[in-house]
């Protein structure tokens, strides 16, 4: 008798779990401000692949390391799902980031830096976290990052718009 209620609850819990549809709906582009972390999003004048290549080369040309390149579209494909092209480049310079993390240990959650390249319809969009927003709740001053983090913002914008 005790197993019957357990079986009923287990059946209800399993019934509550649903799988994703075979063809999930296309995600619309919503240009809204992220209330947690402000991001900048700009349109690239280059094709998706060119944008990823140009950003990677520009980052490396400034002496920064590319720690990872994450191809979300490929990962989705391997999981049997479809999505728009989306690649995240994870990069940084330990000589620049380490002093910031020593001063503000939780800043390690913001580093290394990341830039997203995605394509929605015919637009290639490049998104990255805004430096002022990144340091807003820390004891890091803007003057400490204007030649590093702010420089990265300028590099990204220049690379995809010129």
Phi, psi and omega in degrees: 000325182290335182284335180298311178298323179296317178296321179296313180297316180298319179296319179295318180295317178295323178294333179286338179279126179237154177264162178290150176294156180300322179237088181297150181295150177296138180276123179288153177279124177240117178265091181229152179285131176284121183288337181276309182221118180289134178240157172253136176231127179230155179272133177274146176271004182247163175296165183306304183299318179298321181297314178299315181296315181296317179295316179300313180296318181295318179299312181293327181294340179264013176081012178268152179267139170266109184279329181198152170233115186255116179264095182294326180296317179295318178298319178296317180300317179295336177269005179081021182241158177249142173205167179293159174302133180204117180232134176250127175259123180254122189209168176171185179223108182304330179294328179273321185280326184301313178301326179292321180287332175291317180292320184224088186307324181289349177294344176299339176289340180267344185245150357294167180288159179221145172227134180256131171244124179222160178233125177235119187057239181257008181258130172262119184247141180239124182235144177205158180289138179286130183301314181300322178291323180298322184263358187304317184258027181238178174260023176269130180270151179304321181297335179287339185241001185293336178264355180243282183296318179294323176298324177295317177304313181297320179298315180299311182299313180297318184297324184260356183243350180253000000 
